[in-house]
Amino acid sequence: MSDLETELLSTIQTLDTYVWQRRVDVPTIEQWLKSFGVDGQFGERGRLHALYLLSRFMYFGEREVRALLRALHRDYYRYPIVAEIRRQAGDTREEGILQAGFDSELSRTRFLGMGNPSESGPHLLYHYRQENELPNKLFISPHEIFDLTQEAPSLADPTITRYVFIDDFCGSGRQGVRYSRALMPRIADAAQQAHVRPRIEYHVLVGTTRGLRQVKEKAKFDEIACVLELDETFRAFTENSRHFRNPPEGVDRETAHTLALRYGRQLSLAEPLGFEDGQLMLGFVHNTPNNTLPIFWHPGHANRTWYPVFRRYSKL
């Protein structure tokens, strides 16, 4: 084993201990490397580049997700509302006035998960409620927006002034656009009948610049907020990739690209570098996005055995 291999393995073990919650131990890494065949053997450049890519993987464990949920609520919900209340009250700093105004707005807000109840958006609501000390009556499912006893589109509670949809990740932006187009016209029709105009917001923990742009251009949310935005430099093999600005001697972007592409094609012929050429290297404690390189998450198939390090559980 080369000195660089030893160094990379040491880095990965440190990440596994302190960030990855001990999900990727040495036996798991070695099993994964075997998936690369000859390229994964000791001393091979493929093994070296695979280890380097793994050492650059971004992982959001439970601790990090909870911190992001606190920041999402504080920076993109609470602070803007308090700032507006203060402005309307003549720039007052009176805590009682600001708190009373915020409590009033909060009582007329409903938080929802992006996607159906089995997906990651609704899954986050439990932790979002806990971390921000919110009453559970503020959390509803999308169908609870409407009064289903009425034939015409009707709001269940016309006094609600704000619906906030929570999501963990915006990669391509497709889900945000699709969800908006499916739900927003129904809310608009029901709101028009009630002569009200509630705000509808999309709040996401992590998003790509490309995906967020798609949602902003094609969806109809009144507000789109993201705690951590990933620009093009977070894509693994772009010319300005942050992952290869100063690689160690013996590692280069072109060889890593060739490796990921070769084995990605064996796993996913249509999208060997992730959904819509995502080229990302990130995962969450609850799942790995399909925009991430398949060599990290793909479980393999009948024609290709593969041992993922951060397995993805796909929507069936």
DAMO-V87099 format. One line per field, one symbol per residue. ss: DSSP state (h for helix, s for strand, l for the rest). psi: psi as a letter, one per 40 degrees, with the letter a starting at -180 (. if undefined). burial: + if it has 24 or more other ideal C-beta (glycine too) atoms within 12 Angstrom, else -. Layout:
# DAMO-V87099
ss=???
psi=???
burial=???
This chain:
# DAMO-V87099
ss=llhhhhhhhhhhhhhhhhlllllllhhhhhhhhhllhhhhllllhhhhhhhhhhhllssslhhhhhhhhhhhhhhhhhhhhhhhhhhhllllllhhhhhhhhhhhhhlsssssllllllhhhhhhhhhhhhllllhhhsllhhhhsllllllllsllllllssssssssslllhhhhhhhhhhhhhhhhhhhhhllllsssssssssshhhhhhhhhhllllsssssssslhhhlllllllhhhllllllllhhhhhhhhhhhhhhhlllllllhhhllslssslllllllslhhhhllssllsslllllllllll
psi=hidddddddddddddddedeffdgiddddddddddebdeeiheiddddddddddeehhhgaddddddddddddddecdddddddddddfffiehdddddddddddddfihhiihaieeiddddddddddddefiieeehiiddediheeidihihdgeehehhhhhidhhceeddddddddddddddddddddefigiihihhidhiidddddddddeifidhhihdhhhadeehdeidfheefdgiihehidddddddddddddddgddgefihffdfigiiideihieeihdedeheiadehhigidgihhih.
burial=----+--++-+++-++--++--++---+++-+++++--++----+++++++++++++++++--+++-++++++--+++-+++--+------------+--++--++--+++++++---+++++++++++-++-+---+++-+--++--------+++--++++++++++++++++++-++--++-++--++--+---+++++++++++++++-+++--++++++++++++---+++++--+-++--++--+-+-+++-++++++-+++--+++++++++++++++++++++++++++++------+++++++----
